[in-house]
Amino acid sequence: MLNKFDYTLITILGILMILPLVGVTQLGNLVEGITAWVLAVFVIIIGVYGFIKAKQ
């Protein structure tokens, strides 16, 4: 099981994955289209859910 710090990093990674999709072009883009959105949102959900579970 991961700790709070690991889940925080996962959430930050998800946010960094969404930034190019909303117009921040300095970071580049890993994938294009709907797959990028699904992957980024999925990573954020895992991070937030894990952080909440680790907090309890």
Predicted model as a PDB file, atoms N, CA, C, CB and O in Angstrom, pLDDT in the B-factor column:
MODEL        1                                                                  
ATOM      1  N   MET A   1       0.846  -1.182   0.000  1.00 63.00           N  
ATOM      2  CA  MET A   1       0.000   0.000   0.000  1.00 63.00           C  
ATOM      3  C   MET A   1       0.890   1.244   0.000  1.00 63.00           C  
ATOM      4  CB  MET A   1      -0.961  -0.001   1.226  1.00 63.00           C  
ATOM      5  O   MET A   1       1.893   1.300   0.710  1.00 63.00           O  
ATOM      6  N   LEU A   2       0.522   2.204  -0.777  1.00 73.00           N  
ATOM      7  CA  LEU A   2       1.295   3.427  -0.885  1.00 73.00           C  
ATOM      8  C   LEU A   2       0.927   4.392   0.238  1.00 73.00           C  
ATOM      9  CB  LEU A   2       1.072   4.083  -2.250  1.00 73.00           C  
ATOM     10  O   LEU A   2      -0.155   4.299   0.818  1.00 73.00           O  
ATOM     11  N   ASN A   3       1.822   5.303   0.534  1.00 82.00           N  
ATOM     12  CA  ASN A   3       1.527   6.284   1.580  1.00 82.00           C  
ATOM     13  C   ASN A   3       0.982   7.575   0.974  1.00 82.00           C  
ATOM     14  CB  ASN A   3       2.788   6.580   2.412  1.00 82.00           C  
ATOM     15  O   ASN A   3       0.831   7.680  -0.243  1.00 82.00           O  
ATOM     16  N   LYS A   4       0.688   8.553   1.824  1.00 80.00           N  
ATOM     17  CA  LYS A   4       0.085   9.814   1.374  1.00 80.00           C  
ATOM     18  C   LYS A   4       0.972  10.554   0.384  1.00 80.00           C  
ATOM     19  CB  LYS A   4      -0.205  10.711   2.566  1.00 80.00           C  
ATOM     20  O   LYS A   4       0.474  11.158  -0.567  1.00 80.00           O  
ATOM     21  N   PHE A   5       2.277  10.511   0.599  1.00 83.00           N  
ATOM     22  CA  PHE A   5       3.203  11.203  -0.297  1.00 83.00           C  
ATOM     23  C   PHE A   5       3.132  10.620  -1.709  1.00 83.00           C  
ATOM     24  CB  PHE A   5       4.640  11.112   0.243  1.00 83.00           C  
ATOM     25  O   PHE A   5       3.135  11.365  -2.689  1.00 83.00           O  
ATOM     26  N   ASP A   6       3.068   9.295  -1.815  1.00 84.00           N  
ATOM     27  CA  ASP A   6       2.993   8.658  -3.125  1.00 84.00           C  
ATOM     28  C   ASP A   6       1.707   9.043  -3.857  1.00 84.00           C  
ATOM     29  CB  ASP A   6       3.078   7.138  -2.978  1.00 84.00           C  
ATOM     30  O   ASP A   6       1.727   9.322  -5.056  1.00 84.00           O  
ATOM     31  N   TYR A   7       0.599   9.057  -3.133  1.00 85.00           N  
ATOM     32  CA  TYR A   7      -0.666   9.434  -3.761  1.00 85.00           C  
ATOM     33  C   TYR A   7      -0.694  10.910  -4.147  1.00 85.00           C  
ATOM     34  CB  TYR A   7      -1.825   9.124  -2.828  1.00 85.00           C  
ATOM     35  O   TYR A   7      -1.340  11.285  -5.125  1.00 85.00           O  
ATOM     36  N   THR A   8      -0.005  11.739  -3.391  1.00 85.00           N  
ATOM     37  CA  THR A   8       0.112  13.146  -3.757  1.00 85.00           C  
ATOM     38  C   THR A   8       0.878  13.279  -5.070  1.00 85.00           C  
ATOM     39  CB  THR A   8       0.810  13.948  -2.637  1.00 85.00           C  
ATOM     40  O   THR A   8       0.491  14.061  -5.938  1.00 85.00           O  
ATOM     41  N   LEU A   9       1.953  12.527  -5.216  1.00 88.00           N  
ATOM     42  CA  LEU A   9       2.719  12.551  -6.469  1.00 88.00           C  
ATOM     43  C   LEU A   9       1.889  12.042  -7.643  1.00 88.00           C  
ATOM     44  CB  LEU A   9       3.991  11.709  -6.331  1.00 88.00           C  
ATOM     45  O   LEU A   9       1.990  12.576  -8.748  1.00 88.00           O  
ATOM     46  N   ILE A  10       1.075  11.023  -7.420  1.00 87.00           N  
ATOM     47  CA  ILE A  10       0.211  10.505  -8.487  1.00 87.00           C  
ATOM     48  C   ILE A  10      -0.802  11.566  -8.909  1.00 87.00           C  
ATOM     49  CB  ILE A  10      -0.519   9.217  -8.026  1.00 87.00           C  
ATOM     50  O   ILE A  10      -1.067  11.730 -10.100  1.00 87.00           O  
ATOM     51  N   THR A  11      -1.367  12.283  -7.948  1.00 88.00           N  
ATOM     52  CA  THR A  11      -2.324  13.345  -8.265  1.00 88.00           C  
ATOM     53  C   THR A  11      -1.650  14.468  -9.049  1.00 88.00           C  
ATOM     54  CB  THR A  11      -2.953  13.902  -6.978  1.00 88.00           C  
ATOM     55  O   THR A  11      -2.221  14.982 -10.011  1.00 88.00           O  
ATOM     56  N   ILE A  12      -0.447  14.849  -8.645  1.00 88.00           N  
ATOM     57  CA  ILE A  12       0.296  15.888  -9.375  1.00 88.00           C  
ATOM     58  C   ILE A  12       0.599  15.423 -10.791  1.00 88.00           C  
ATOM     59  CB  ILE A  12       1.609  16.246  -8.638  1.00 88.00           C  
ATOM     60  O   ILE A  12       0.508  16.213 -11.730  1.00 88.00           O  
ATOM     61  N   LEU A  13       0.956  14.161 -10.960  1.00 87.00           N  
ATOM     62  CA  LEU A  13       1.197  13.614 -12.293  1.00 87.00           C  
ATOM     63  C   LEU A  13      -0.055  13.726 -13.155  1.00 87.00           C  
ATOM     64  CB  LEU A  13       1.649  12.150 -12.201  1.00 87.00           C  
ATOM     65  O   LEU A  13       0.027  14.093 -14.327  1.00 87.00           O  
ATOM     66  N   GLY A  14      -1.205  13.414 -12.582  1.00 87.00           N  
ATOM     67  CA  GLY A  14      -2.462  13.541 -13.326  1.00 87.00           C  
ATOM     68  C   GLY A  14      -2.735  14.966 -13.742  1.00 87.00           C  
ATOM     69  O   GLY A  14      -3.189  15.214 -14.859  1.00 87.00           O  
ATOM     70  N   ILE A  15      -2.463  15.911 -12.852  1.00 86.00           N  
ATOM     71  CA  ILE A  15      -2.655  17.327 -13.189  1.00 86.00           C  
ATOM     72  C   ILE A  15      -1.706  17.744 -14.304  1.00 86.00           C  
ATOM     73  CB  ILE A  15      -2.440  18.217 -11.948  1.00 86.00           C  
ATOM     74  O   ILE A  15      -2.096  18.480 -15.211  1.00 86.00           O  
ATOM     75  N   LEU A  16      -0.464  17.279 -14.241  1.00 84.00           N  
ATOM     76  CA  LEU A  16       0.504  17.595 -15.302  1.00 84.00           C  
ATOM     77  C   LEU A  16       0.086  16.976 -16.630  1.00 84.00           C  
ATOM     78  CB  LEU A  16       1.908  17.102 -14.915  1.00 84.00           C  
ATOM     79  O   LEU A  16       0.402  17.514 -17.691  1.00 84.00           O  
ATOM     80  N   MET A  17      -0.619  15.854 -16.580  1.00 83.00           N  
ATOM     81  CA  MET A  17      -1.092  15.229 -17.818  1.00 83.00           C  
ATOM     82  C   MET A  17      -2.270  15.990 -18.418  1.00 83.00           C  
ATOM     83  CB  MET A  17      -1.490  13.778 -17.559  1.00 83.00           C  
ATOM     84  O   MET A  17      -2.469  15.958 -19.632  1.00 83.00           O  
ATOM     85  N   ILE A  18      -3.055  16.672 -17.583  1.00 84.00           N  
ATOM     86  CA  ILE A  18      -4.219  17.422 -18.085  1.00 84.00           C  
ATOM     87  C   ILE A  18      -3.820  18.781 -18.643  1.00 84.00           C  
ATOM     88  CB  ILE A  18      -5.250  17.610 -16.972  1.00 84.00           C  
ATOM     89  O   ILE A  18      -4.475  19.284 -19.556  1.00 84.00           O  
ATOM     90  N   LEU A  19      -2.770  19.377 -18.119  1.00 81.00           N  
ATOM     91  CA  LEU A  19      -2.392  20.732 -18.546  1.00 81.00           C  
ATOM     92  C   LEU A  19      -2.235  20.886 -20.060  1.00 81.00           C  
ATOM     93  CB  LEU A  19      -1.105  21.126 -17.878  1.00 81.00           C  
ATOM     94  O   LEU A  19      -2.763  21.854 -20.607  1.00 81.00           O  
ATOM     95  N   PRO A  20      -1.540  19.989 -20.773  1.00 80.00           N  
ATOM     96  CA  PRO A  20      -1.451  20.168 -22.230  1.00 80.00           C  
ATOM     97  C   PRO A  20      -2.804  20.077 -22.927  1.00 80.00           C  
ATOM     98  CB  PRO A  20      -0.519  19.134 -22.817  1.00 80.00           C  
ATOM     99  O   PRO A  20      -2.984  20.635 -24.009  1.00 80.00           O  
ATOM    100  N   LEU A  21      -3.743  19.384 -22.319  1.00 79.00           N  
ATOM    101  CA  LEU A  21      -5.053  19.220 -22.942  1.00 79.00           C  
ATOM    102  C   LEU A  21      -5.914  20.470 -22.816  1.00 79.00           C  
ATOM    103  CB  LEU A  21      -5.773  18.042 -22.327  1.00 79.00           C  
ATOM    104  O   LEU A  21      -6.867  20.647 -23.574  1.00 79.00           O  
ATOM    105  N   VAL A  22      -5.581  21.341 -21.859  1.00 80.00           N  
ATOM    106  CA  VAL A  22      -6.346  22.570 -21.689  1.00 80.00           C  
ATOM    107  C   VAL A  22      -5.605  23.788 -22.233  1.00 80.00           C  
ATOM    108  CB  VAL A  22      -6.673  22.779 -20.224  1.00 80.00           C  
ATOM    109  O   VAL A  22      -6.053  24.919 -22.045  1.00 80.00           O  
ATOM    110  N   GLY A  23      -4.477  23.567 -22.904  1.00 79.00           N  
ATOM    111  CA  GLY A  23      -3.821  24.660 -23.594  1.00 79.00           C  
ATOM    112  C   GLY A  23      -2.409  25.004 -23.169  1.00 79.00           C  
ATOM    113  O   GLY A  23      -1.784  25.854 -23.802  1.00 79.00           O  
ATOM    114  N   VAL A  24      -1.879  24.387 -22.133  1.00 75.00           N  
ATOM    115  CA  VAL A  24      -0.501  24.662 -21.719  1.00 75.00           C  
ATOM    116  C   VAL A  24       0.413  23.799 -22.595  1.00 75.00           C  
ATOM    117  CB  VAL A  24      -0.280  24.360 -20.170  1.00 75.00           C  
ATOM    118  O   VAL A  24       0.495  22.584 -22.412  1.00 75.00           O  
ATOM    119  N   THR A  25       1.086  24.429 -23.531  1.00 72.00           N  
ATOM    120  CA  THR A  25       1.838  23.665 -24.530  1.00 72.00           C  
ATOM    121  C   THR A  25       3.311  23.482 -24.189  1.00 72.00           C  
ATOM    122  CB  THR A  25       1.727  24.338 -25.857  1.00 72.00           C  
ATOM    123  O   THR A  25       4.014  22.782 -24.918  1.00 72.00           O  
ATOM    124  N   GLN A  26       3.795  24.069 -23.132  1.00 69.00           N  
ATOM    125  CA  GLN A  26       5.213  23.969 -22.790  1.00 69.00           C  
ATOM    126  C   GLN A  26       5.612  22.560 -22.343  1.00 69.00           C  
ATOM    127  CB  GLN A  26       5.549  24.963 -21.698  1.00 69.00           C  
ATOM    128  O   GLN A  26       6.787  22.202 -22.421  1.00 69.00           O  
ATOM    129  N   LEU A  27       4.661  21.768 -21.881  1.00 62.00           N  
ATOM    130  CA  LEU A  27       4.981  20.450 -21.352  1.00 62.00           C  
ATOM    131  C   LEU A  27       4.961  19.344 -22.397  1.00 62.00           C  
ATOM    132  CB  LEU A  27       4.031  20.110 -20.264  1.00 62.00           C  
ATOM    133  O   LEU A  27       5.444  18.243 -22.130  1.00 62.00           O  
ATOM    134  N   GLY A  28       4.426  19.602 -23.556  1.00 65.00           N  
ATOM    135  CA  GLY A  28       4.285  18.555 -24.558  1.00 65.00           C  
ATOM    136  C   GLY A  28       3.038  17.732 -24.277  1.00 65.00           C  
ATOM    137  O   GLY A  28       2.278  18.046 -23.361  1.00 65.00           O  
ATOM    138  N   ASN A  29       2.827  16.697 -25.047  1.00 62.00           N  
ATOM    139  CA  ASN A  29       1.628  15.884 -24.907  1.00 62.00           C  
ATOM    140  C   ASN A  29       2.001  14.415 -25.085  1.00 62.00           C  
ATOM    141  CB  ASN A  29       0.542  16.311 -25.935  1.00 62.00           C  
ATOM    142  O   ASN A  29       2.665  14.062 -26.059  1.00 62.00           O  
ATOM    143  N   LEU A  30       1.582  13.559 -24.160  1.00 62.00           N  
ATOM    144  CA  LEU A  30       1.903  12.142 -24.248  1.00 62.00           C  
ATOM    145  C   LEU A  30       1.058  11.418 -25.285  1.00 62.00           C  
ATOM    146  CB  LEU A  30       1.722  11.491 -22.905  1.00 62.00           C  
ATOM    147  O   LEU A  30       1.584  10.686 -26.123  1.00 62.00           O  
ATOM    148  N   VAL A  31      -0.236  11.622 -25.227  1.00 65.00           N  
ATOM    149  CA  VAL A  31      -1.165  11.006 -26.172  1.00 65.00           C  
ATOM    150  C   VAL A  31      -2.163  12.062 -26.622  1.00 65.00           C  
ATOM    151  CB  VAL A  31      -1.896   9.781 -25.536  1.00 65.00           C  
ATOM    152  O   VAL A  31      -2.248  13.137 -26.029  1.00 65.00           O  
ATOM    153  N   GLU A  32      -2.905  11.759 -27.656  1.00 70.00           N  
ATOM    154  CA  GLU A  32      -3.842  12.726 -28.230  1.00 70.00           C  
ATOM    155  C   GLU A  32      -5.277  12.244 -28.068  1.00 70.00           C  
ATOM    156  CB  GLU A  32      -3.529  12.967 -29.714  1.00 70.00           C  
ATOM    157  O   GLU A  32      -5.529  11.058 -27.856  1.00 70.00           O  
ATOM    158  N   GLY A  33      -6.193  13.167 -28.170  1.00 74.00           N  
ATOM    159  CA  GLY A  33      -7.610  12.855 -28.237  1.00 74.00           C  
ATOM    160  C   GLY A  33      -8.228  12.420 -26.926  1.00 74.00           C  
ATOM    161  O   GLY A  33      -7.771  12.790 -25.844  1.00 74.00           O  
ATOM    162  N   ILE A  34      -9.275  11.628 -27.047  1.00 79.00           N  
ATOM    163  CA  ILE A  34     -10.055  11.199 -25.884  1.00 79.00           C  
ATOM    164  C   ILE A  34      -9.234  10.307 -24.965  1.00 79.00           C  
ATOM    165  CB  ILE A  34     -11.318  10.464 -26.331  1.00 79.00           C  
ATOM    166  O   ILE A  34      -9.461  10.300 -23.755  1.00 79.00           O  
ATOM    167  N   THR A  35      -8.294   9.561 -25.507  1.00 81.00           N  
ATOM    168  CA  THR A  35      -7.446   8.689 -24.689  1.00 81.00           C  
ATOM    169  C   THR A  35      -6.648   9.496 -23.681  1.00 81.00           C  
ATOM    170  CB  THR A  35      -6.499   7.875 -25.575  1.00 81.00           C  
ATOM    171  O   THR A  35      -6.464   9.057 -22.546  1.00 81.00           O  
ATOM    172  N   ALA A  36      -6.179  10.651 -24.071  1.00 81.00           N  
ATOM    173  CA  ALA A  36      -5.416  11.506 -23.170  1.00 81.00           C  
ATOM    174  C   ALA A  36      -6.280  11.973 -22.002  1.00 81.00           C  
ATOM    175  CB  ALA A  36      -4.852  12.712 -23.928  1.00 81.00           C  
ATOM    176  O   ALA A  36      -5.832  11.976 -20.855  1.00 81.00           O  
ATOM    177  N   TRP A  37      -7.510  12.366 -22.292  1.00 84.00           N  
ATOM    178  CA  TRP A  37      -8.418  12.820 -21.236  1.00 84.00           C  
ATOM    179  C   TRP A  37      -8.754  11.684 -20.284  1.00 84.00           C  
ATOM    180  CB  TRP A  37      -9.704  13.395 -21.840  1.00 84.00           C  
ATOM    181  O   TRP A  37      -8.719  11.865 -19.067  1.00 84.00           O  
ATOM    182  N   VAL A  38      -9.076  10.526 -20.821  1.00 85.00           N  
ATOM    183  CA  VAL A  38      -9.439   9.385 -19.985  1.00 85.00           C  
ATOM    184  C   VAL A  38      -8.274   8.986 -19.096  1.00 85.00           C  
ATOM    185  CB  VAL A  38      -9.879   8.197 -20.851  1.00 85.00           C  
ATOM    186  O   VAL A  38      -8.462   8.744 -17.904  1.00 85.00           O  
ATOM    187  N   LEU A  39      -7.084   8.914 -19.652  1.00 85.00           N  
ATOM    188  CA  LEU A  39      -5.899   8.534 -18.894  1.00 85.00           C  
ATOM    189  C   LEU A  39      -5.594   9.550 -17.790  1.00 85.00           C  
ATOM    190  CB  LEU A  39      -4.696   8.395 -19.829  1.00 85.00           C  
ATOM    191  O   LEU A  39      -5.315   9.163 -16.656  1.00 85.00           O  
ATOM    192  N   ALA A  40      -5.644  10.822 -18.108  1.00 86.00           N  
ATOM    193  CA  ALA A  40      -5.339  11.862 -17.122  1.00 86.00           C  
ATOM    194  C   ALA A  40      -6.357  11.880 -15.993  1.00 86.00           C  
ATOM    195  CB  ALA A  40      -5.289  13.228 -17.793  1.00 86.00           C  
ATOM    196  O   ALA A  40      -5.978  11.975 -14.825  1.00 86.00           O  
ATOM    197  N   VAL A  41      -7.627  11.793 -16.314  1.00 89.00           N  
ATOM    198  CA  VAL A  41      -8.662  11.796 -15.285  1.00 89.00           C  
ATOM    199  C   VAL A  41      -8.561  10.538 -14.428  1.00 89.00           C  
ATOM    200  CB  VAL A  41     -10.062  11.901 -15.924  1.00 89.00           C  
ATOM    201  O   VAL A  41      -8.753  10.603 -13.213  1.00 89.00           O  
ATOM    202  N   PHE A  42      -8.266   9.405 -15.037  1.00 91.00           N  
ATOM    203  CA  PHE A  42      -8.117   8.156 -14.299  1.00 91.00           C  
ATOM    204  C   PHE A  42      -6.957   8.243 -13.299  1.00 91.00           C  
ATOM    205  CB  PHE A  42      -7.894   6.987 -15.272  1.00 91.00           C  
ATOM    206  O   PHE A  42      -7.081   7.775 -12.167  1.00 91.00           O  
ATOM    207  N   VAL A  43      -5.845   8.831 -13.707  1.00 90.00           N  
ATOM    208  CA  VAL A  43      -4.699   8.988 -12.807  1.00 90.00           C  
ATOM    209  C   VAL A  43      -5.052   9.912 -11.644  1.00 90.00           C  
ATOM    210  CB  VAL A  43      -3.479   9.539 -13.574  1.00 90.00           C  
ATOM    211  O   VAL A  43      -4.678   9.638 -10.504  1.00 90.00           O  
ATOM    212  N   ILE A  44      -5.760  10.991 -11.917  1.00 89.00           N  
ATOM    213  CA  ILE A  44      -6.166  11.910 -10.845  1.00 89.00           C  
ATOM    214  C   ILE A  44      -7.114  11.206  -9.872  1.00 89.00           C  
ATOM    215  CB  ILE A  44      -6.845  13.173 -11.437  1.00 89.00           C  
ATOM    216  O   ILE A  44      -6.981  11.372  -8.660  1.00 89.00           O  
ATOM    217  N   ILE A  45      -8.057  10.432 -10.378  1.00 91.00           N  
ATOM    218  CA  ILE A  45      -8.990   9.723  -9.509  1.00 91.00           C  
ATOM    219  C   ILE A  45      -8.249   8.732  -8.617  1.00 91.00           C  
ATOM    220  CB  ILE A  45     -10.054   8.996 -10.342  1.00 91.00           C  
ATOM    221  O   ILE A  45      -8.541   8.640  -7.425  1.00 91.00           O  
ATOM    222  N   ILE A  46      -7.304   7.998  -9.173  1.00 89.00           N  
ATOM    223  CA  ILE A  46      -6.518   7.060  -8.371  1.00 89.00           C  
ATOM    224  C   ILE A  46      -5.761   7.802  -7.277  1.00 89.00           C  
ATOM    225  CB  ILE A  46      -5.534   6.273  -9.261  1.00 89.00           C  
ATOM    226  O   ILE A  46      -5.733   7.357  -6.130  1.00 89.00           O  
ATOM    227  N   GLY A  47      -5.155   8.919  -7.619  1.00 88.00           N  
ATOM    228  CA  GLY A  47      -4.391   9.683  -6.641  1.00 88.00           C  
ATOM    229  C   GLY A  47      -5.247  10.227  -5.519  1.00 88.00           C  
ATOM    230  O   GLY A  47      -4.880  10.112  -4.349  1.00 88.00           O  
ATOM    231  N   VAL A  48      -6.386  10.820  -5.853  1.00 89.00           N  
ATOM    232  CA  VAL A  48      -7.261  11.400  -4.841  1.00 89.00           C  
ATOM    233  C   VAL A  48      -7.885  10.305  -3.976  1.00 89.00           C  
ATOM    234  CB  VAL A  48      -8.360  12.250  -5.504  1.00 89.00           C  
ATOM    235  O   VAL A  48      -7.937  10.438  -2.754  1.00 89.00           O  
ATOM    236  N   TYR A  49      -8.354   9.237  -4.592  1.00 90.00           N  
ATOM    237  CA  TYR A  49      -8.950   8.140  -3.836  1.00 90.00           C  
ATOM    238  C   TYR A  49      -7.923   7.495  -2.896  1.00 90.00           C  
ATOM    239  CB  TYR A  49      -9.527   7.087  -4.795  1.00 90.00           C  
ATOM    240  O   TYR A  49      -8.235   7.209  -1.741  1.00 90.00           O  
ATOM    241  N   GLY A  50      -6.726   7.272  -3.380  1.00 87.00           N  
ATOM    242  CA  GLY A  50      -5.676   6.699  -2.544  1.00 87.00           C  
ATOM    243  C   GLY A  50      -5.291   7.618  -1.405  1.00 87.00           C  
ATOM    244  O   GLY A  50      -5.055   7.163  -0.286  1.00 87.00           O  
ATOM    245  N   PHE A  51      -5.228   8.909  -1.683  1.00 83.00           N  
ATOM    246  CA  PHE A  51      -4.893   9.879  -0.640  1.00 83.00           C  
ATOM    247  C   PHE A  51      -5.952   9.872   0.456  1.00 83.00           C  
ATOM    248  CB  PHE A  51      -4.753  11.291  -1.237  1.00 83.00           C  
ATOM    249  O   PHE A  51      -5.624   9.922   1.642  1.00 83.00           O  
ATOM    250  N   ILE A  52      -7.216   9.810   0.061  1.00 86.00           N  
ATOM    251  CA  ILE A  52      -8.299   9.771   1.051  1.00 86.00           C  
ATOM    252  C   ILE A  52      -8.235   8.492   1.877  1.00 86.00           C  
ATOM    253  CB  ILE A  52      -9.668   9.883   0.357  1.00 86.00           C  
ATOM    254  O   ILE A  52      -8.400   8.535   3.096  1.00 86.00           O  
ATOM    255  N   LYS A  53      -7.998   7.356   1.227  1.00 84.00           N  
ATOM    256  CA  LYS A  53      -7.905   6.085   1.949  1.00 84.00           C  
ATOM    257  C   LYS A  53      -6.687   6.056   2.871  1.00 84.00           C  
ATOM    258  CB  LYS A  53      -7.840   4.915   0.960  1.00 84.00           C  
ATOM    259  O   LYS A  53      -6.766   5.510   3.971  1.00 84.00           O  
ATOM    260  N   ALA A  54      -5.578   6.624   2.451  1.00 80.00           N  
ATOM    261  CA  ALA A  54      -4.368   6.623   3.264  1.00 80.00           C  
ATOM    262  C   ALA A  54      -4.516   7.575   4.451  1.00 80.00           C  
ATOM    263  CB  ALA A  54      -3.149   7.015   2.413  1.00 80.00           C  
ATOM    264  O   ALA A  54      -3.869   7.386   5.480  1.00 80.00           O  
ATOM    265  N   LYS A  55      -5.348   8.575   4.315  1.00 73.00           N  
ATOM    266  CA  LYS A  55      -5.550   9.553   5.375  1.00 73.00           C  
ATOM    267  C   LYS A  55      -6.344   8.958   6.538  1.00 73.00           C  
ATOM    268  CB  LYS A  55      -6.265  10.784   4.827  1.00 73.00           C  
ATOM    269  O   LYS A  55      -6.174   9.377   7.683  1.00 73.00           O  
ATOM    270  N   GLN A  56      -7.204   7.990   6.251  1.00 74.00           N  
ATOM    271  CA  GLN A  56      -8.070   7.402   7.284  1.00 74.00           C  
ATOM    272  C   GLN A  56      -7.340   6.461   8.159  1.00 74.00           C  
ATOM    273  CB  GLN A  56      -9.225   6.696   6.672  1.00 74.00           C  
ATOM    274  O   GLN A  56      -7.929   5.885   9.075  1.00 74.00           O  
TER     275      GLN A  56                                                      
ENDMDL                                                                          
END                                                                             
